[in-house]
Amino acid sequence: MIMIKNDTLDVLLTSLGIFLGLLGVVGLFLVLNNTSRILDNLGWLILSALSVSLSLGILKKVI
């Protein structure tokens, strides 16, 4: 791994975590908005749940 100053890495991880969290929330909103096609959106649901959990993990590691 390339050695980066810890501050820079923390900032990158934090912004990545926030971005993934927002992506997950948007994905969940889209899925809940189209409840008639919930089976079609199952992939989106899984993806957004993964995004949210990943972002929480990243933010927990940074903070």
GUPAVO-47593 format. One line per field, with one value per residue (C-alpha): residue in one letter; x, y, z; chain. Coordinates in pm, 1 decimal. Last residue first. Layout:
N
residu = (A;...) .
px = (X;...) .
py = (Y;...) .
pz = (Z;...) .
chaine = (A;...) .
This chain:
63
residu = (I;V;K;K;L;I;G;L;S;L;S;V;S;L;A;S;L;I;L;W;G;L;N;D;L;I;R;S;T;N;N;L;V;L;F;L;G;V;V;G;L;L;G;L;F;I;G;L;S;T;L;L;V;D;L;T;D;N;K;I;M;I;M) .
px = (-1369.9;-1205.2;-1293.1;-1651.4;-1683.6;-1562.4;-1791.5;-2090.5;-2010.0;-1992.3;-2321.9;-2492.5;-2347.2;-2433.5;-2792.4;-2798.3;-2673.8;-2914.3;-3210.1;-3090.6;-3071.9;-3420.2;-3547.3;-3704.3;-3867.7;-3996.4;-4165.6;-4494.4;-4301.2;-4147.7;-4088.6;-3952.3;-3683.0;-3595.1;-3574.1;-3353.0;-3120.6;-3102.6;-3017.4;-2752.6;-2594.2;-2590.4;-2416.2;-2169.4;-2082.5;-2045.3;-1817.5;-1607.6;-1577.1;-1464.0;-1221.8;-1062.3;-1037.1;-886.2;-635.5;-527.4;-485.6;-292.7;-28.1;-15.9;211.5;119.3;0.0) .
py = (835.2;677.0;312.6;398.8;609.3;321.4;69.4;302.4;358.8;-15.6;-74.8;196.2;79.4;-283.3;-186.0;19.4;-270.9;-520.4;-287.8;-210.8;-582.0;-633.3;-356.5;-588.0;-777.3;-450.6;-346.8;-231.0;-71.4;186.8;474.2;236.5;119.6;473.5;586.7;289.0;371.1;737.0;631.9;389.6;646.5;899.6;646.5;557.4;924.6;980.4;677.1;784.5;1134.1;984.2;744.7;1024.8;1254.2;976.3;890.7;1253.8;1282.1;955.6;1075.4;840.9;539.7;350.1;0.0) .
pz = (1418.6;1115.5;1181.0;1275.3;960.0;743.9;912.2;886.2;518.7;458.0;637.9;433.0;104.5;174.8;251.9;-67.0;-275.2;-119.0;-181.0;-532.9;-610.1;-467.0;-694.0;-948.8;-661.3;-514.6;-838.2;-683.9;-397.3;-630.1;-384.6;-122.1;-365.1;-471.1;-108.1;-21.2;-310.3;-206.6;150.3;27.2;-201.7;82.8;308.3;34.5;-11.9;362.5;391.2;93.1;241.8;571.7;405.4;203.7;507.4;717.1;444.5;416.5;793.0;812.2;567.5;273.2;234.5;-78.5;0.0) .
chaine = (A;A;A;A;A;A;A;A;A;A;A;A;A;A;A;A;A;A;A;A;A;A;A;A;A;A;A;A;A;A;A;A;A;A;A;A;A;A;A;A;A;A;A;A;A;A;A;A;A;A;A;A;A;A;A;A;A;A;A;A;A;A;A) .
